[in-house]
Amino acid sequence: MKPHFRVQLLGSSTKPESPYYGNKGKLRQIAEAALFHFSYGMGTALSLSRSWERTYYRLNPRREESVQFPRRTYESDLISYYQLALSSDSLMLGYIALYKILEHFFSSASEKVLHKRMIDKLVVPEFSHTKVNQLRELVDIMRKHDQRMDEPRMLATVLEQFQPDEIVSWVKEYEGASEPYYTIPQVLFEQTHTLDMNPDKIASSLAKRIYHIRNVLVHNKEGELPRFIPFSGQEAVLSKEIPIMLFLAEQLVLRTGKDI
């Protein structure tokens, strides 16, 4: 049996008796509450959108190219997140899915840095396993590495796997096709970010930008700002930030593939 909804309309000639008449904010809250009750009872998503711009957002509008038959296979989990990002109607979900592709490499990228430092220590001619002070120095290298490797630093380490000119070239091409965006100050959820194109700083600058947006999307603690509010028009920010995430995720998937 189909659900039946009864809606009572107030005629324009009759003065409404509701104390909320004219209070748009309160009326919106009541409408949202009604939709929540309908969704609760039916198990169907209903939303009162403040912005319809999402209809025009696409994660991958930049190309329609012919492609060759694959010469490599790719990590299935990463492909799943990539397809989720492209197919989702939610820019929030799309951004998080692409972030998860970057996050997949946190451990291997940070271990690569640690292993190099350890090898540099182990191969020096004077190193010996019988010298206590050198063993302590080796342990100290590992401890300091673990202390520094929080999530923002691990993200930066993943981005450092790219050659700086790879990211610089992509940004120049992207901005050349439209207008400057990443390289000029942008207020992103109450923080101002400008991508530093200096080869020595571009990875850390980009990591800081990405991690800030990730936190805004993931966290929603009461009373803490900034927060991402779906259907509020904030999707416009994500639509500008996703292209570089898509580039990074695609490159990581491609370069970690295995030859057939």
Order of alpha helices (4+ residues) and beta strands (2+ residues): alpha-beta-alpha-alpha-alpha-alpha-alpha-alpha-beta-beta-alpha-alpha-beta
